[in-house]
Amino acid sequence: MSESQQTELQNQQVETVELPEIKIYKQTFYDLGMWLTRPNTHTKAQLSRLLDEDMRLPLLTLANKYWLVGALTHSLKHSKIWNELDNELQAYLLELETFYFERAQSIIDEAIYACTLLNSANIKVVMLKGGANLFSGVAQPISSRFMTDIDLLIPEEQHEAANDVLKAAGYNTDQDKHAVHAKEHHHAPALYREGGACCVELHRWVLKKSVSDVLATEEVWQQAIELELTEGLSVQQLCPNHQAVLSIAHSEISHSGYEDKHFDLRQLINLDRIANFYLVKIDWRVVEQHFIRCNKQAPLYALLYAMLRITGFDTTLQVASNKQAQQHFIDSLAQFEQRQGTKTRFSHLLAVLKGYNSESIKVAYGSDGSFPVTVGRLKHLKRHLLMALSPTYLKRFLNKF
């Protein structure tokens, strides 16, 4: 086929067949949580659903939706029922586990590369979240943890120097002319390099300003502990208590998971991994005080209750009898069920509109000067109008419906 024929073929509108959506049920969450954390406690009904080619589709769909297939495969391989699985399912799981492992290994290599550069420039680093989990043993095996970027906390006075060091080594920000480089974001614009496994985000604060009362950056630096990346190369990571606090605050408060009743199973499993890895090294009363001091304990209790129901992990905070947490859990699962299918087609539009709220505008365009929210919204509107005039952006937006 000639190049011109290939181009013509690519430009043709290809008719696609829309497959029926696989419905996920409330029970699917319970089943997946059990298979991920305590597979040998399954019931006959749960095993029957897993072994049936059609009945297991919701489970696999949910695992893929939250990037948990690597963790699921590892759990099943080390359970009593692995040999009962048919060859097709085993092959499918093992293939994806390999993909997860290779990606995690490439992220480890990327983290070592970036931290070596920063260490050579005498720049202090605290590795946050998933990146630290890959080195500390929380994510064991590494194929059990899926992540999209490397988060590095840098002292604010060294932030610009760290950015320059990485850019000098080939890292660059998104060159998209419509990209917003937020003025008051807790991290700088993501940095990419050609051939790199993922982006690197340099944080100046551990959380955005509006929720920093839950976990202050100064506290993190004071209580950070050593994290060895390779022999001769170490950075720091959050202490166990702060890892638990950040995991909860990031998903439930900073990303509005609690307010939106967004049931993020991947974040819940990540918290379960942290809790099980550190066990008594996490003082849940200390964790609780971080949320009580700013009157944000409801998101804490809700997520801990969800973890208790889905993974079976119970803390010392006795959330099992918390009526508000119980209702939030019920409402979140019900909302997930209700919003499946055609209703999800408007989620992207809602996300765009949410970008106009006052907090998002202040983070993106700054809070200085007269009428910062009004000025920021006008700038944001102008950006969207310019994007709408671009055929590429307009097509990409419409394709989400």
Contacts in CASP RR format, 6 or more apart in sequence:
PFRMAT RR
TARGET T0000
AUTHOR 0000-0000-0000
METHOD contacts of the structure
MODEL  1
MSESQQTELQNQQVETVELPEIKIYKQTFYDLGMWLTRPNTHTKAQLSRL
LDEDMRLPLLTLANKYWLVGALTHSLKHSKIWNELDNELQAYLLELETFY
FERAQSIIDEAIYACTLLNSANIKVVMLKGGANLFSGVAQPISSRFMTDI
DLLIPEEQHEAANDVLKAAGYNTDQDKHAVHAKEHHHAPALYREGGACCV
ELHRWVLKKSVSDVLATEEVWQQAIELELTEGLSVQQLCPNHQAVLSIAH
SEISHSGYEDKHFDLRQLINLDRIANFYLVKIDWRVVEQHFIRCNKQAPL
YALLYAMLRITGFDTTLQVASNKQAQQHFIDSLAQFEQRQGTKTRFSHLL
AVLKGYNSESIKVAYGSDGSFPVTVGRLKHLKRHLLMALSPTYLKRFLNK
F
1 9 0 8 1.000
21 340 0 8 1.000
21 341 0 8 1.000
22 57 0 8 1.000
22 58 0 8 1.000
22 61 0 8 1.000
23 58 0 8 1.000
23 340 0 8 1.000
24 58 0 8 1.000
24 61 0 8 1.000
24 62 0 8 1.000
24 65 0 8 1.000
24 336 0 8 1.000
24 337 0 8 1.000
24 340 0 8 1.000
25 58 0 8 1.000
25 337 0 8 1.000
26 333 0 8 1.000
26 334 0 8 1.000
26 337 0 8 1.000
28 58 0 8 1.000
28 59 0 8 1.000
28 62 0 8 1.000
29 62 0 8 1.000
29 263 0 8 1.000
29 265 0 8 1.000
29 310 0 8 1.000
29 333 0 8 1.000
30 309 0 8 1.000
30 310 0 8 1.000
31 46 0 8 1.000
31 49 0 8 1.000
31 50 0 8 1.000
31 59 0 8 1.000
32 59 0 8 1.000
32 62 0 8 1.000
32 63 0 8 1.000
32 68 0 8 1.000
32 72 0 8 1.000
32 265 0 8 1.000
33 265 0 8 1.000
33 269 0 8 1.000
33 310 0 8 1.000
33 311 0 8 1.000
34 41 0 8 1.000
34 42 0 8 1.000
34 46 0 8 1.000
35 42 0 8 1.000
35 46 0 8 1.000
35 50 0 8 1.000
35 59 0 8 1.000
35 72 0 8 1.000
35 75 0 8 1.000
35 76 0 8 1.000
36 68 0 8 1.000
36 71 0 8 1.000
36 72 0 8 1.000
36 75 0 8 1.000
36 269 0 8 1.000
36 311 0 8 1.000
37 75 0 8 1.000
37 269 0 8 1.000
37 272 0 8 1.000
37 311 0 8 1.000
37 312 0 8 1.000
37 313 0 8 1.000
38 311 0 8 1.000
38 312 0 8 1.000
39 75 0 8 1.000
39 76 0 8 1.000
39 78 0 8 1.000
39 79 0 8 1.000
39 80 0 8 1.000
39 81 0 8 1.000
40 79 0 8 1.000
40 80 0 8 1.000
40 81 0 8 1.000
42 50 0 8 1.000
42 81 0 8 1.000
47 81 0 8 1.000
47 84 0 8 1.000
48 55 0 8 1.000
49 55 0 8 1.000
49 56 0 8 1.000
49 59 0 8 1.000
50 56 0 8 1.000
50 59 0 8 1.000
50 81 0 8 1.000
50 85 0 8 1.000
51 84 0 8 1.000
51 85 0 8 1.000
51 86 0 8 1.000
53 86 0 8 1.000
53 88 0 8 1.000
56 89 0 8 1.000
60 69 0 8 1.000
60 92 0 8 1.000
62 68 0 8 1.000
62 265 0 8 1.000
63 69 0 8 1.000
63 72 0 8 1.000
65 265 0 8 1.000
66 264 0 8 1.000
66 265 0 8 1.000
66 266 0 8 1.000
66 269 0 8 1.000
67 146 0 8 1.000
67 266 0 8 1.000
68 146 0 8 1.000
68 265 0 8 1.000
68 266 0 8 1.000
68 269 0 8 1.000
69 93 0 8 1.000
69 96 0 8 1.000
69 97 0 8 1.000
69 100 0 8 1.000
70 93 0 8 1.000
70 96 0 8 1.000
70 97 0 8 1.000
70 100 0 8 1.000
70 143 0 8 1.000
70 144 0 8 1.000
70 146 0 8 1.000
71 143 0 8 1.000
71 144 0 8 1.000
71 145 0 8 1.000
71 269 0 8 1.000
72 93 0 8 1.000
73 93 0 8 1.000
73 94 0 8 1.000
73 96 0 8 1.000
73 97 0 8 1.000
73 143 0 8 1.000
74 97 0 8 1.000
74 141 0 8 1.000
74 143 0 8 1.000
74 144 0 8 1.000
76 82 0 8 1.000
76 85 0 8 1.000
76 93 0 8 1.000
82 90 0 8 1.000
85 93 0 8 1.000
97 143 0 8 1.000
98 143 0 8 1.000
100 143 0 8 1.000
100 144 0 8 1.000
100 146 0 8 1.000
101 141 0 8 1.000
101 142 0 8 1.000
101 143 0 8 1.000
103 146 0 8 1.000
103 197 0 8 1.000
104 134 0 8 1.000
104 139 0 8 1.000
104 142 0 8 1.000
104 143 0 8 1.000
104 145 0 8 1.000
104 146 0 8 1.000
104 147 0 8 1.000
105 142 0 8 1.000
106 196 0 8 1.000
106 197 0 8 1.000
106 198 0 8 1.000
107 131 0 8 1.000
107 134 0 8 1.000
107 147 0 8 1.000
107 150 0 8 1.000
107 197 0 8 1.000
107 198 0 8 1.000
108 134 0 8 1.000
108 135 0 8 1.000
108 142 0 8 1.000
109 197 0 8 1.000
110 150 0 8 1.000
110 196 0 8 1.000
110 197 0 8 1.000
110 198 0 8 1.000
110 200 0 8 1.000
111 127 0 8 1.000
111 131 0 8 1.000
111 134 0 8 1.000
111 135 0 8 1.000
111 150 0 8 1.000
111 229 0 8 1.000
112 229 0 8 1.000
112 230 0 8 1.000
112 233 0 8 1.000
114 150 0 8 1.000
114 152 0 8 1.000
114 166 0 8 1.000
114 171 0 8 1.000
114 200 0 8 1.000
115 125 0 8 1.000
115 127 0 8 1.000
115 152 0 8 1.000
115 229 0 8 1.000
115 233 0 8 1.000
115 235 0 8 1.000
116 233 0 8 1.000
117 165 0 8 1.000
117 166 0 8 1.000
117 169 0 8 1.000
118 125 0 8 1.000
118 152 0 8 1.000
118 154 0 8 1.000
118 162 0 8 1.000
118 165 0 8 1.000
118 166 0 8 1.000
119 125 0 8 1.000
119 233 0 8 1.000
119 235 0 8 1.000
121 161 0 8 1.000
121 162 0 8 1.000
121 165 0 8 1.000
123 154 0 8 1.000
123 155 0 8 1.000
123 158 0 8 1.000
123 161 0 8 1.000
123 162 0 8 1.000
123 165 0 8 1.000
124 154 0 8 1.000
124 155 0 8 1.000
124 158 0 8 1.000
124 236 0 8 1.000
125 152 0 8 1.000
125 153 0 8 1.000
125 154 0 8 1.000
125 235 0 8 1.000
125 236 0 8 1.000
126 152 0 8 1.000
126 153 0 8 1.000
126 220 0 8 1.000
126 221 0 8 1.000
126 224 0 8 1.000
126 235 0 8 1.000
126 236 0 8 1.000
126 237 0 8 1.000
126 238 0 8 1.000
127 135 0 8 1.000
127 150 0 8 1.000
127 151 0 8 1.000
127 152 0 8 1.000
127 153 0 8 1.000
127 227 0 8 1.000
127 235 0 8 1.000
127 236 0 8 1.000
127 237 0 8 1.000
128 151 0 8 1.000
128 152 0 8 1.000
128 153 0 8 1.000
128 203 0 8 1.000
128 206 0 8 1.000
128 237 0 8 1.000
128 238 0 8 1.000
128 246 0 8 1.000
129 147 0 8 1.000
129 151 0 8 1.000
129 246 0 8 1.000
129 247 0 8 1.000
129 250 0 8 1.000
130 138 0 8 1.000
130 139 0 8 1.000
130 145 0 8 1.000
130 147 0 8 1.000
130 151 0 8 1.000
130 270 0 8 1.000
131 147 0 8 1.000
131 150 0 8 1.000
131 151 0 8 1.000
132 138 0 8 1.000
132 227 0 8 1.000
132 237 0 8 1.000
132 238 0 8 1.000
132 243 0 8 1.000
133 139 0 8 1.000
133 145 0 8 1.000
133 270 0 8 1.000
133 273 0 8 1.000
133 274 0 8 1.000
134 142 0 8 1.000
134 145 0 8 1.000
134 147 0 8 1.000
135 227 0 8 1.000
135 228 0 8 1.000
135 229 0 8 1.000
135 237 0 8 1.000
136 227 0 8 1.000
136 237 0 8 1.000
136 277 0 8 1.000
137 277 0 8 1.000
138 145 0 8 1.000
138 243 0 8 1.000
138 273 0 8 1.000
138 274 0 8 1.000
138 277 0 8 1.000
139 145 0 8 1.000
139 273 0 8 1.000
140 277 0 8 1.000
144 273 0 8 1.000
145 270 0 8 1.000
145 273 0 8 1.000
146 266 0 8 1.000
147 198 0 8 1.000
148 198 0 8 1.000
148 199 0 8 1.000
149 190 0 8 1.000
149 198 0 8 1.000
149 199 0 8 1.000
149 200 0 8 1.000
149 201 0 8 1.000
150 198 0 8 1.000
150 199 0 8 1.000
150 200 0 8 1.000
150 201 0 8 1.000
151 187 0 8 1.000
151 201 0 8 1.000
151 203 0 8 1.000
152 162 0 8 1.000
152 200 0 8 1.000
152 201 0 8 1.000
152 202 0 8 1.000
152 203 0 8 1.000
152 235 0 8 1.000
153 203 0 8 1.000
153 204 0 8 1.000
153 206 0 8 1.000
153 217 0 8 1.000
153 220 0 8 1.000
154 162 0 8 1.000
154 202 0 8 1.000
154 203 0 8 1.000
154 204 0 8 1.000
155 221 0 8 1.000
156 204 0 8 1.000
156 205 0 8 1.000
156 217 0 8 1.000
159 188 0 8 1.000
159 202 0 8 1.000
159 204 0 8 1.000
162 202 0 8 1.000
163 188 0 8 1.000
163 191 0 8 1.000
163 202 0 8 1.000
166 191 0 8 1.000
166 200 0 8 1.000
166 202 0 8 1.000
167 191 0 8 1.000
169 193 0 8 1.000
170 193 0 8 1.000
170 194 0 8 1.000
171 191 0 8 1.000
171 192 0 8 1.000
171 193 0 8 1.000
171 200 0 8 1.000
172 191 0 8 1.000
172 192 0 8 1.000
172 193 0 8 1.000
173 179 0 8 1.000
173 181 0 8 1.000
173 189 0 8 1.000
173 190 0 8 1.000
173 191 0 8 1.000
173 192 0 8 1.000
174 189 0 8 1.000
174 190 0 8 1.000
174 192 0 8 1.000
178 383 0 8 1.000
178 386 0 8 1.000
178 387 0 8 1.000
178 390 0 8 1.000
178 393 0 8 1.000
179 189 0 8 1.000
180 364 0 8 1.000
180 380 0 8 1.000
180 383 0 8 1.000
181 189 0 8 1.000
182 189 0 8 1.000
182 363 0 8 1.000
182 364 0 8 1.000
182 365 0 8 1.000
182 366 0 8 1.000
183 363 0 8 1.000
183 364 0 8 1.000
183 365 0 8 1.000
183 366 0 8 1.000
184 208 0 8 1.000
184 209 0 8 1.000
184 362 0 8 1.000
184 363 0 8 1.000
184 364 0 8 1.000
184 366 0 8 1.000
184 367 0 8 1.000
185 208 0 8 1.000
185 363 0 8 1.000
185 364 0 8 1.000
186 203 0 8 1.000
186 204 0 8 1.000
186 205 0 8 1.000
186 206 0 8 1.000
186 207 0 8 1.000
186 208 0 8 1.000
186 209 0 8 1.000
187 201 0 8 1.000
187 202 0 8 1.000
187 203 0 8 1.000
187 204 0 8 1.000
187 205 0 8 1.000
188 201 0 8 1.000
188 202 0 8 1.000
188 203 0 8 1.000
188 204 0 8 1.000
190 199 0 8 1.000
190 200 0 8 1.000
190 201 0 8 1.000
191 199 0 8 1.000
191 200 0 8 1.000
191 201 0 8 1.000
191 202 0 8 1.000
192 199 0 8 1.000
192 200 0 8 1.000
204 217 0 8 1.000
205 212 0 8 1.000
205 217 0 8 1.000
206 212 0 8 1.000
206 215 0 8 1.000
206 216 0 8 1.000
206 217 0 8 1.000
206 220 0 8 1.000
206 238 0 8 1.000
206 246 0 8 1.000
207 214 0 8 1.000
207 215 0 8 1.000
207 217 0 8 1.000
207 246 0 8 1.000
207 249 0 8 1.000
207 250 0 8 1.000
207 254 0 8 1.000
208 254 0 8 1.000
208 363 0 8 1.000
209 363 0 8 1.000
210 359 0 8 1.000
211 249 0 8 1.000
211 253 0 8 1.000
211 254 0 8 1.000
211 296 0 8 1.000
213 293 0 8 1.000
213 294 0 8 1.000
214 245 0 8 1.000
214 249 0 8 1.000
214 253 0 8 1.000
214 290 0 8 1.000
214 291 0 8 1.000
214 294 0 8 1.000
214 296 0 8 1.000
215 242 0 8 1.000
215 245 0 8 1.000
215 246 0 8 1.000
215 249 0 8 1.000
215 290 0 8 1.000
219 242 0 8 1.000
220 238 0 8 1.000
220 242 0 8 1.000
223 238 0 8 1.000
223 239 0 8 1.000
223 241 0 8 1.000
223 242 0 8 1.000
224 236 0 8 1.000
224 237 0 8 1.000
224 238 0 8 1.000
224 239 0 8 1.000
225 236 0 8 1.000
225 237 0 8 1.000
225 238 0 8 1.000
225 239 0 8 1.000
226 234 0 8 1.000
226 236 0 8 1.000
226 237 0 8 1.000
227 234 0 8 1.000
227 235 0 8 1.000
227 236 0 8 1.000
227 237 0 8 1.000
228 234 0 8 1.000
229 235 0 8 1.000
237 243 0 8 1.000
238 246 0 8 1.000
240 274 0 8 1.000
240 278 0 8 1.000
240 281 0 8 1.000
240 282 0 8 1.000
241 282 0 8 1.000
241 283 0 8 1.000
241 286 0 8 1.000
241 287 0 8 1.000
243 274 0 8 1.000
243 278 0 8 1.000
243 282 0 8 1.000
244 271 0 8 1.000
244 274 0 8 1.000
244 275 0 8 1.000
244 278 0 8 1.000
244 282 0 8 1.000
244 284 0 8 1.000
244 287 0 8 1.000
245 287 0 8 1.000
245 290 0 8 1.000
245 291 0 8 1.000
247 267 0 8 1.000
247 270 0 8 1.000
247 271 0 8 1.000
247 274 0 8 1.000
248 271 0 8 1.000
248 287 0 8 1.000
248 291 0 8 1.000
248 299 0 8 1.000
248 300 0 8 1.000
248 303 0 8 1.000
248 304 0 8 1.000
249 290 0 8 1.000
249 291 0 8 1.000
249 296 0 8 1.000
249 299 0 8 1.000
250 267 0 8 1.000
251 257 0 8 1.000
251 264 0 8 1.000
251 267 0 8 1.000
251 303 0 8 1.000
252 258 0 8 1.000
252 299 0 8 1.000
252 300 0 8 1.000
252 302 0 8 1.000
252 303 0 8 1.000
253 296 0 8 1.000
253 299 0 8 1.000
255 262 0 8 1.000
256 262 0 8 1.000
257 264 0 8 1.000
257 299 0 8 1.000
258 298 0 8 1.000
258 299 0 8 1.000
258 302 0 8 1.000
258 303 0 8 1.000
258 328 0 8 1.000
261 328 0 8 1.000
261 331 0 8 1.000
261 332 0 8 1.000
261 335 0 8 1.000
262 332 0 8 1.000
263 306 0 8 1.000
263 332 0 8 1.000
263 333 0 8 1.000
263 335 0 8 1.000
263 336 0 8 1.000
265 310 0 8 1.000
268 303 0 8 1.000
268 306 0 8 1.000
268 307 0 8 1.000
268 310 0 8 1.000
268 311 0 8 1.000
269 311 0 8 1.000
271 303 0 8 1.000
271 307 0 8 1.000
272 307 0 8 1.000
272 311 0 8 1.000
272 313 0 8 1.000
274 282 0 8 1.000
275 282 0 8 1.000
275 307 0 8 1.000
275 313 0 8 1.000
275 315 0 8 1.000
276 313 0 8 1.000
284 315 0 8 1.000
284 316 0 8 1.000
284 317 0 8 1.000
285 316 0 8 1.000
285 317 0 8 1.000
287 300 0 8 1.000
288 297 0 8 1.000
288 300 0 8 1.000
288 317 0 8 1.000
291 297 0 8 1.000
291 299 0 8 1.000
291 300 0 8 1.000
298 324 0 8 1.000
298 325 0 8 1.000
298 328 0 8 1.000
301 317 0 8 1.000
301 319 0 8 1.000
301 322 0 8 1.000
301 324 0 8 1.000
301 325 0 8 1.000
302 324 0 8 1.000
302 325 0 8 1.000
302 328 0 8 1.000
302 329 0 8 1.000
304 315 0 8 1.000
304 317 0 8 1.000
304 319 0 8 1.000
304 325 0 8 1.000
305 319 0 8 1.000
305 320 0 8 1.000
305 322 0 8 1.000
305 325 0 8 1.000
305 326 0 8 1.000
305 328 0 8 1.000
305 329 0 8 1.000
306 325 0 8 1.000
306 329 0 8 1.000
306 332 0 8 1.000
307 313 0 8 1.000
308 314 0 8 1.000
308 315 0 8 1.000
308 319 0 8 1.000
308 320 0 8 1.000
309 329 0 8 1.000
314 320 0 8 1.000
319 325 0 8 1.000
339 347 0 8 1.000
345 400 0 8 1.000
345 401 0 8 1.000
346 401 0 8 1.000
348 397 0 8 1.000
348 400 0 8 1.000
348 401 0 8 1.000
349 401 0 8 1.000
352 384 0 8 1.000
354 360 0 8 1.000
355 361 0 8 1.000
355 364 0 8 1.000
355 380 0 8 1.000
356 377 0 8 1.000
356 380 0 8 1.000
358 373 0 8 1.000
361 372 0 8 1.000
361 373 0 8 1.000
361 376 0 8 1.000
361 377 0 8 1.000
361 380 0 8 1.000
362 372 0 8 1.000
362 373 0 8 1.000
364 376 0 8 1.000
364 380 0 8 1.000
365 372 0 8 1.000
365 375 0 8 1.000
365 376 0 8 1.000
365 379 0 8 1.000
365 380 0 8 1.000
366 372 0 8 1.000
366 376 0 8 1.000
369 375 0 8 1.000
387 393 0 8 1.000
387 394 0 8 1.000
387 397 0 8 1.000
388 394 0 8 1.000
388 397 0 8 1.000
END
